């Protein structure tokens, strides 16, 4: 299963906060932007992983407590 879909499946309560994201196809650019808006990965100065990249997915998984699961 794609890591981003695992995020939605494994987080239970957090899934409700993805209501706006649900309208977009998982892993699409629009979906990734919605996830990034809710769980920012950058430092506010333009530094951080490229949204949608494997590094970005790892950061999102870590923020949601899913790394290694």
C-alpha positions as YAML, in Angstrom:
chain: A
units: angstrom
residues:
- id: 1
  name: UNK
  ca: [0.00, 0.00, 0.00]
- id: 2
  name: UNK
  ca: [1.25, 3.48, -0.82]
- id: 3
  name: UNK
  ca: [2.63, 5.29, 2.27]
- id: 4
  name: UNK
  ca: [0.25, 8.21, 1.89]
- id: 5
  name: UNK
  ca: [-2.78, 5.92, 1.84]
- id: 6
  name: UNK
  ca: [-1.39, 4.13, 4.91]
- id: 7
  name: UNK
  ca: [-1.49, 7.51, 6.65]
- id: 8
  name: UNK
  ca: [-5.25, 7.77, 6.12]
- id: 9
  name: UNK
  ca: [-5.93, 4.15, 6.99]
- id: 10
  name: UNK
  ca: [-3.86, 4.02, 10.18]
- id: 11
  name: UNK
  ca: [-4.67, 7.28, 11.89]
- id: 12
  name: UNK
  ca: [-8.34, 6.77, 12.77]
- id: 13
  name: UNK
  ca: [-9.19, 10.02, 14.58]
- id: 14
  name: UNK
  ca: [-6.98, 12.10, 12.32]
- id: 15
  name: UNK
  ca: [-8.90, 10.86, 9.30]
- id: 16
  name: UNK
  ca: [-11.75, 13.18, 10.24]
- id: 17
  name: UNK
  ca: [-9.43, 16.16, 9.89]
- id: 18
  name: UNK
  ca: [-8.80, 15.12, 6.30]
- id: 19
  name: UNK
  ca: [-12.38, 15.95, 5.26]
- id: 20
  name: UNK
  ca: [-11.21, 18.59, 2.79]
- id: 21
  name: UNK
  ca: [-8.56, 16.22, 1.50]
- id: 22
  name: UNK
  ca: [-11.03, 13.41, 0.87]
- id: 23
  name: UNK
  ca: [-12.38, 15.18, -2.21]
- id: 24
  name: UNK
  ca: [-8.94, 14.91, -3.84]
- id: 25
  name: UNK
  ca: [-7.45, 11.66, -5.08]
- id: 26
  name: UNK
  ca: [-4.92, 10.30, -2.57]
- id: 27
  name: UNK
  ca: [-1.35, 11.24, -3.46]
- id: 28
  name: UNK
  ca: [-2.45, 13.76, -6.09]
- id: 29
  name: UNK
  ca: [-0.74, 17.17, -6.01]
- id: 30
  name: UNK
  ca: [-3.92, 18.74, -4.56]
- id: 31
  name: UNK
  ca: [-4.11, 16.04, -1.86]
- id: 32
  name: UNK
  ca: [-0.45, 16.54, -0.96]
- id: 33
  name: UNK
  ca: [-0.97, 20.31, -0.68]
- id: 34
  name: UNK
  ca: [-3.93, 19.75, 1.64]
- id: 35
  name: UNK
  ca: [-1.89, 17.42, 3.84]
- id: 36
  name: UNK
  ca: [0.99, 19.93, 3.89]
- id: 37
  name: UNK
  ca: [-1.40, 22.70, 4.94]
- id: 38
  name: UNK
  ca: [-2.52, 20.63, 7.94]
- id: 39
  name: UNK
  ca: [0.90, 19.21, 8.83]
- id: 40
  name: UNK
  ca: [3.58, 21.67, 7.69]
- id: 41
  name: UNK
  ca: [6.99, 20.13, 7.07]
- id: 42
  name: UNK
  ca: [9.03, 23.27, 6.38]
- id: 43
  name: UNK
  ca: [10.64, 25.71, 8.76]
- id: 44
  name: UNK
  ca: [8.65, 28.73, 7.55]
- id: 45
  name: UNK
  ca: [11.71, 30.05, 5.70]
- id: 46
  name: UNK
  ca: [11.34, 27.99, 2.57]
- id: 47
  name: UNK
  ca: [13.41, 25.07, 3.81]
- id: 48
  name: UNK
  ca: [11.96, 21.59, 3.90]
- id: 49
  name: UNK
  ca: [11.27, 18.57, 1.74]
- id: 50
  name: UNK
  ca: [9.51, 18.90, -1.60]
- id: 51
  name: UNK
  ca: [5.81, 18.25, -1.07]
- id: 52
  name: UNK
  ca: [4.94, 14.79, -2.35]
- id: 53
  name: UNK
  ca: [8.54, 13.50, -2.33]
- id: 54
  name: UNK
  ca: [9.53, 10.35, -0.47]
- id: 55
  name: UNK
  ca: [11.34, 12.52, 2.10]
- id: 56
  name: UNK
  ca: [8.15, 14.55, 2.58]
- id: 57
  name: UNK
  ca: [6.09, 11.36, 3.07]
- id: 58
  name: UNK
  ca: [8.56, 10.18, 5.72]
- id: 59
  name: UNK
  ca: [8.21, 13.49, 7.58]
- id: 60
  name: UNK
  ca: [4.40, 13.28, 7.45]
- id: 61
  name: UNK
  ca: [4.50, 9.68, 8.71]
- id: 62
  name: UNK
  ca: [6.77, 10.77, 11.59]
- id: 63
  name: UNK
  ca: [4.47, 13.67, 12.49]
- id: 64
  name: UNK
  ca: [1.54, 11.26, 12.62]
- id: 65
  name: UNK
  ca: [3.45, 8.66, 14.63]
- id: 66
  name: UNK
  ca: [3.42, 6.13, 11.80]
- id: 67
  name: UNK
  ca: [7.17, 5.75, 11.08]
- id: 68
  name: UNK
  ca: [8.16, 2.11, 11.21]
- id: 69
  name: UNK
  ca: [4.59, 0.82, 11.40]
...
